[in-house]
């Protein structure tokens, strides 16, 4: 059995098991601080080595932080504060590009992704983590579009996560 076929079969079995488990158990609640927060602090979690080099080359070293800050400000759901001490939540944005495919010990392709970890503002315990893949590109304009789509998708996930829960039906 080839490695690709074996992986596809295992993924299919895992998906079926996961679907069965979801059908039998109720959804777990979203942590309360995510629903009640009013003030957030955005922290720059940086980027991995590959991504840092790419952002430096583009003269945009703090790009993940700047884009997320502007997106959060545009959303307007939370007040952005300048100190973690004043925040209900601390959001840590990070960009990574883990190797997706190796050949003969050398990386052949990467899987760029925008990551957002949400911490409780008082205890700094992680409450939630989100990751959004960003499609690679050869042209700068295509990369910028894909990157912005990734940021927009993260904001959409945040909106869905922090939406008031629907009332339970009897």
SVG drawing of the C-alpha trace seen along z (x, -y; Angstrom):
<svg xmlns="http://www.w3.org/2000/svg" viewBox="-39 -52 57 54">
<polyline fill="none" stroke="black" stroke-width="0.4" points="0.0,0.0 1.5,-3.3 2.2,-6.0 -0.3,-8.4 -3.0,-5.8 -2.5,-4.8 -2.6,-8.4 -5.9,-9.0 -7.5,-5.9 -6.4,-6.9 -7.7,-10.4 -11.0,-9.0 -11.3,-6.8 -10.4,-9.6 -13.0,-11.9 -15.7,-9.3 -14.8,-8.7 -14.8,-12.4 -18.1,-12.9 -19.6,-10.1 -18.3,-11.6 -19.7,-15.0 -23.1,-13.5 -23.3,-11.9 -22.0,-14.6 -23.2,-18.2 -21.0,-21.1 -18.7,-22.3 -19.3,-25.9 -17.0,-28.7 -15.0,-30.1 -17.0,-32.9 -14.2,-35.5 -14.4,-35.3 -18.0,-36.3 -17.8,-39.0 -14.5,-40.7 -14.5,-44.4 -10.8,-45.3 -8.1,-43.4 -4.3,-43.7 -2.7,-42.5 0.8,-41.0 3.3,-40.4 4.2,-36.7 6.6,-37.1 7.2,-34.6 9.3,-31.6 12.8,-31.9 11.5,-31.3 8.7,-33.8 10.9,-36.4 13.3,-36.3 10.5,-36.8 9.0,-39.7 12.5,-41.3 13.1,-41.0 9.7,-42.8 10.7,-45.5 7.6,-44.5 9.1,-42.8 6.0,-43.5 3.5,-42.7 1.5,-40.0 1.1,-42.3 0.2,-45.4 -2.4,-43.6 -4.1,-42.0 -4.1,-45.2 -5.8,-47.0 -8.3,-44.2 -9.3,-44.2 -9.6,-48.0 -11.7,-47.8 -14.0,-45.2 -14.6,-47.4 -15.9,-44.6 -13.3,-45.2 -11.4,-48.2 -7.7,-47.8 -5.6,-48.7 -1.9,-49.5 -1.2,-47.3 -1.9,-43.7 -2.7,-44.8 -5.8,-46.7 -7.0,-43.9 -9.8,-41.3 -8.1,-39.2 -4.6,-39.0 -4.4,-38.1 -1.0,-36.8 -0.6,-36.9 2.1,-34.8 3.0,-33.8 4.6,-30.5 5.5,-28.5 6.1,-24.9 7.6,-22.6 4.8,-20.8 6.9,-18.5 10.4,-17.1 12.5,-15.3 15.8,-13.8 16.0,-15.8 15.4,-19.1 12.2,-21.2 10.3,-21.4 7.3,-23.4 6.0,-25.3 2.5,-25.7 2.2,-29.4 -0.3,-30.2 -1.5,-33.0 -2.0,-32.0 -3.9,-33.7 -3.8,-32.5 -6.3,-34.0 -5.2,-34.2 -7.2,-35.2 -6.1,-38.7 -5.8,-38.0 -4.4,-34.5 -2.7,-34.4 -4.1,-30.8 -4.7,-30.0 -8.5,-30.0 -8.5,-29.4 -6.2,-29.1 -7.0,-29.7 -4.9,-29.1 -5.7,-30.1 -3.7,-28.8 -2.4,-31.3 -2.0,-30.2 1.5,-30.7 2.0,-32.7 4.7,-33.6 3.5,-37.2 3.6,-39.8 0.0,-41.0 -1.3,-37.5 0.6,-36.9 -0.9,-40.2 -4.4,-39.1 -3.9,-35.6 -2.4,-37.1 -5.2,-39.6 -7.8,-36.8 -6.1,-34.8 -6.4,-37.8 -10.0,-38.3 -10.8,-34.6 -9.2,-34.8 -11.4,-37.8 -14.5,-35.9 -13.6,-33.0 -13.3,-35.4 -16.7,-36.9 -18.3,-33.4 -16.5,-32.4 -17.5,-35.6 -21.1,-35.8 -23.7,-35.5 -24.7,-31.8 -28.2,-31.0 -30.8,-30.4 -31.4,-26.7 -34.7,-25.4 -36.8,-23.3"/>
</svg>
